Amino acid sequence: MNVKKAMDDMGYCRVIVTNYANKGVLRKCDPEIHERYMQKSVHNLDFANYLMEENDKIMKKLDMTVYEWCMVVYYYALYHSALALLSKAGYESKGHTATIAAIILIYYHKEKTLTRDDIQLIASNLGIDRDDISFISDSKDMRERASYGIGGGFESELAARTRGRTVKFIQKVREVLKE
């Protein structure tokens, strides 16, 4: 799926969502399960924040940083909040691409509650169409350093940035779910 095209062309996005529904990757669900997904999202966010705050203590005890693990847990916080959005609309998904396609159709095209930046954040963190997405605040150099770098200072900076973007997105999801 081309995320940019899905955002630009509602018809294209609808075809993708329909194909995933026909394959059983997207299915109807009880919209009330969105609360459990949000609880899981917040739990992951709290845990990643705890790891960030305790990094120095962990470093002293284990002689390692936890920033990489923080980013993994932030990813799950973001993913579960995306699943909360989807389930609130009455769907569950068994695939990242199906999830993002349905969110684009429902919350970007139809309800207009998510912005392009919101969609790009979800898509970039779920690893979808990385070549077609300009990361929100990362330059090409930062992406390369994140992919290939091993420096602790950079890990800390990247984890902090990931934390900020994840917190902001989860707050937005909470607002959308209240509507």
N, C-alpha and C positions, 0 to 999 in steps of 0.2 A: 504494500500500500504506500502511496505517495501522500504523506501527511499534508504537505503544502497544497496539493491538488484537492485533497479531501476538504480542506478548509476553504479553498477557493470555489469548489464546485459541489453544491449540495447533492446533485443528482449522482455524481460519482461516489460520494460518501454513502448515499442511500443504497446503491448497488452493492457496495462492499459489506455494509451491515446486513443486507438481505441475504447475501451469500453466506455469511457467517451464521446467520439464523437458520438457513436451510441445511447447513452442515451440522447443526447442533452445538456449535461453539458458543453461540449466544442463545440463551433460553430465558423464558419467563420465570420470574421468581416472586416471592412475597416481598413487597417493598419494605416491609418492616425490618428485614434483616440488615438494612443499611446501618442501623444503630450498632449492631455487632461489628460490622466492618469499621465503623468510626471508632469504636472502643479499641479495636486492635490497632488502628492507626495511631491513636493517642498513646496507647501503651508503648508502641515502638518508638514514637517520638520521645516520650519520657525516658525510655531506656537509653536511646542514643544520646540524649542530653546529659544523662547521668554519666555515661562513659566519657563524654567530652569534659565534663567538670572534674572527673576523677582521674583524668589522664596522667597527671603528675604522680599521683599515688601508685597507679598501676605501673607506670614507668619505673619507679623505684623498686617495686616488688618483683616485676617480671622482666625488667630491662627491655621493654618494648612499648611502642605507642599503640593507641587503639583507634587512631583516626580512620584508618581504612575500614575497620569494623563499624565505626560510627556512620560512615557513608553508606555501608550496606544496610544498616538498620534504618537510616533515613530513607533509603530507597523503598524499603518495605512499608514505612509509614506513608509515603506518597502513594504507593501502589494500593494499599488498603483504603486510603481515602478516595482514590479513583474508583475502586470497587464499591465503596459506599455510595458515591454519586450514581453509578450505574444501577445498583440495586434499588435505590430510591425511585428510579424511573421504571422499576419492575423487571430488570434483567440481571442475569448473572453471566459471567464470561469465563471461558476456559483458555483464554489466550490474550496476550498483551496487545496484539494488533487489533483484535476484535474489540477489546476494551476501549482502546483509544478511538477507533472508528465510531463506536456507538456513542462515546462521550462527545465527539465532535458533532455528530448528527443531532443529538438531543440537546446538549448544553451550549453548543456554539451556534449551530444553524437555527434550531427551533426555538429554544428558550432564550438564547442570547445572554446567558448568565456567566459564561466563561469567555475570556479574551484570547486573542492569538497567543499572547505570552503565556497564559495559563496552559493552553494546549501544547505549546512548544516545550514547556517545562515537563509536563507529563510525558510527552513523546521522547524527549531527550533522555529522561531518566529511565524510561522503559526500554531504551535502546532501539527505537523505531526510526527508520529512515534518517539516520544520523547525517548522511550526506546532504539531505534536503532541509535540515533544520539549522538555523543559526542559533547557537546556544545563547541564552538570555544575557549573561554578562561575561561569558568566557570568550576570549579571543582565540584564534587558531593556536597561538603559542601556548596559551594556558591549557587547551585541550591536549596538545602534544605532551606538555610537561606532566599532565595528570595521567596520561596513558603510559608514558615511558619513564617518568621521573621516580626517584626513590628517596628524595630528600624529605626529612621530617618536617622542616619549616613549611614546605609547600603542602604537605599533607594536612597540617594544622589549618592553613589558610583555606584550602579546598573544603575541608570538613566544616569549617565555620561558615563558608559561603553556602554549602549544601544545607546546613542547618537553617540558615536564614530563609532560603528559598522554600524549604519544606514547611517551616512554620507558617510562612506567609500563605502558601497554598492551602494548608490544612485549615487555616482561619477562613479562607475564602470558601472552602468546601462546607464548613460549618454554616456560613451565611447562606449558601445556596440550599443546603438541606433544611434550613429553617423556613424558607419561602414556601 
